Amino acid sequence: DDPSDKPPCRGCSSYLMEPYIKCAECGPPPFFLCLQCFTRGFEYKKHQSDHTYEIMTSDFPVLDPSWTAQEEMALLEAVMDCGFGNWQDVANQMCTKTKEECEKHYMKHFINNPLFASTLLNLKQAEAAKTADTAIPFHSADDPPRPAFDSLLSRDMAGYMPARADFIEL
């Protein structure tokens, strides 16, 4: 969780660390304050200290009560960085969960989750239906089609060598 990914505090320009405050009345752009500036009652231009506000945090469960949203994001990022199956490296990058916890949680919620499986199946079926309408069927043939022996085209093509894209010169 890189603090430089978030906008700075409008009061002191420091990087925002969770939890932080978002003014519900100011914006756009959103007006963010660190907890220190908020408790001091920082005001700036149209922003007043008595405005309603939201507490911004990712410290809440999403898929599992023992995993926070921040940990879910860290797990997905660690799997992307370390590769699927490298659970010890994933756990080392996460710092808050063991190798076994990471593997069990990822497999349960992201691989074996019936909700995701049905969504992926629907996407595959939609893609197959889309290509079925536009695809040209391929039929294997042992011998390519040739003009009839006694036709004008047969006489014009006499001596043509398709592999060389040239005619025999006599």
Secondary structure, 3 states (H helix, E strand, C coil): CCHHHCCECCCCCCECCCCEEEECCCCCCCCEECHHHHHCCCCECCECCCCCEEEECCCCECCCCCCEHHHHHHHHHHHHHHCCCCHHHHHHHHCCCCHHHHHHHHHHHHHCCHHHHHHHHHHHHHHHHHHHHHCCCCCCCCCCCCCCCCCHHHHHHCCEECCCCEECCC
